[in-house]
Amino acid sequence: MIIQELQERRAIRNYETTEVPNETIEALLEAATWAPNDRMREPWNFYVIKGEAKKRYEILAEQYLLERFPTKPNLIESSLEVVKSTPLLIVVAADQIPEDADASEDNVYAVCCAIHSMWLAAKELGLGFVWRTRGVGLVRDERLYQFIGAPENKKIIGTVFAGYPKELKEATPKKRASITEKTVWL
Ligand SMILES: Cc1cc2nc3c(=O)[nH]c(=O)nc-3n(C[C@H](O)[C@H](O)[C@H](O)COP(=O)(O)O)c2cc1C
């Protein structure tokens, strides 16, 4: 069952504009908190962006796109459309411990596990889901830190885009390389 769920998990990027109810969002976040994490530091932090906040995110994304791609108006328009048509965004950040680089790194790993748990839970909740770091995910843009309230000692790991899926064609699996190419038996 679990192996089948892993095989059927997909990055879904096109959604209906229907709002995702808060109870569903809470179920998604709750699922994330069961992820493994070193010494039970539970290092995850979630910033839910919907409604009015998403309108502000759209402005931020537009600023980023205009700066990054000044000569590509079509790319700006299509990228912005992605944000506009996504009903729910969640920025996920990991606690960082200034005096402990190893623990900070482990916190990042735990948050990656948490995002993957959300991804699997999203499918069960009927949601399409994609973890974004590049482009309008804005993960490496200082302005996203300001947007979420400039919290101290947090590292943004991903911006999750989610909503009720529009196109089933996205559910087609992408082929994976054989484990023989990726494995050394010592
Ligand atoms: C760390 C990470 C960052 C990603 N960033 C992006 C992104 O910025 N934009 C995007 O469209 N997809 C992003 N993805 C989704 C991948 O493109 C997707 O998982 C990959 O194409 C495999 O497809 P699948 O998830 O349907 O198996 C990201 C995935 C991961 C794990």
The ligand as a MOL file (V3000), in Angstrom:
LIG
                    3D

  0  0  0     0  0            999 V3000
M  V30 BEGIN CTAB
M  V30 COUNTS 31 33 0 0 0
M  V30 BEGIN ATOM
M  V30 1 C 13.1200 20.3760 -3.3230 0
M  V30 2 C 12.1720 20.4170 -4.4700 0
M  V30 3 C 11.9960 21.6020 -5.1660 0
M  V30 4 C 11.0780 21.6780 -6.2300 0
M  V30 5 N 10.8930 22.8950 -6.8390 0
M  V30 6 C 10.0040 22.9860 -7.8380 0
M  V30 7 C 9.7590 24.2560 -8.4340 0
M  V30 8 O 10.3430 25.2610 -8.0620 0
M  V30 9 N 8.8450 24.3180 -9.4310 0
M  V30 10 C 8.1560 23.1990 -9.8340 0
M  V30 11 O 7.3320 23.3220 -10.7410 0
M  V30 12 N 8.3530 21.9860 -9.2820 0
M  V30 13 C 9.2600 21.8580 -8.2730 0
M  V30 14 N 9.4470 20.6390 -7.6710 0
M  V30 15 C 8.6680 19.4580 -8.1030 0
M  V30 16 C 9.4790 18.5940 -9.0510 0
M  V30 17 O 9.6360 19.2560 -10.2770 0
M  V30 18 C 8.7500 17.2310 -9.2390 0
M  V30 19 O 8.6950 16.5770 -7.9990 0
M  V30 20 C 9.4870 16.3780 -10.2750 0
M  V30 21 O 9.3040 16.9000 -11.5790 0
M  V30 22 C 9.0250 14.9220 -10.2820 0
M  V30 23 O 7.6510 14.8150 -10.5700 0
M  V30 24 P 6.6770 14.0710 -9.5560 0
M  V30 25 O 6.7690 14.8160 -8.2360 0
M  V30 26 O 5.3100 14.1670 -10.1790 0
M  V30 27 O 7.1400 12.6580 -9.4060 0
M  V30 28 C 10.3540 20.5310 -6.6120 0
M  V30 29 C 10.5370 19.3340 -5.9210 0
M  V30 30 C 11.4210 19.2750 -4.8630 0
M  V30 31 C 11.5870 17.9920 -4.0900 0
M  V30 END ATOM
M  V30 BEGIN BOND
M  V30 1 1 1 2
M  V30 2 1 2 3
M  V30 3 2 2 30
M  V30 4 2 3 4
M  V30 5 1 4 5
M  V30 6 1 4 28
M  V30 7 2 5 6
M  V30 8 1 6 7
M  V30 9 1 6 13
M  V30 10 2 7 8
M  V30 11 1 7 9
M  V30 12 1 9 10
M  V30 13 2 10 11
M  V30 14 1 10 12
M  V30 15 2 12 13
M  V30 16 1 13 14
M  V30 17 1 14 15
M  V30 18 1 14 28
M  V30 19 1 15 16
M  V30 20 1 16 17
M  V30 21 1 16 18
M  V30 22 1 18 19
M  V30 23 1 18 20
M  V30 24 1 20 21
M  V30 25 1 20 22
M  V30 26 1 22 23
M  V30 27 1 23 24
M  V30 28 2 24 25
M  V30 29 1 24 26
M  V30 30 1 24 27
M  V30 31 2 28 29
M  V30 32 1 29 30
M  V30 33 1 30 31
M  V30 END BOND
M  V30 END CTAB
M  END
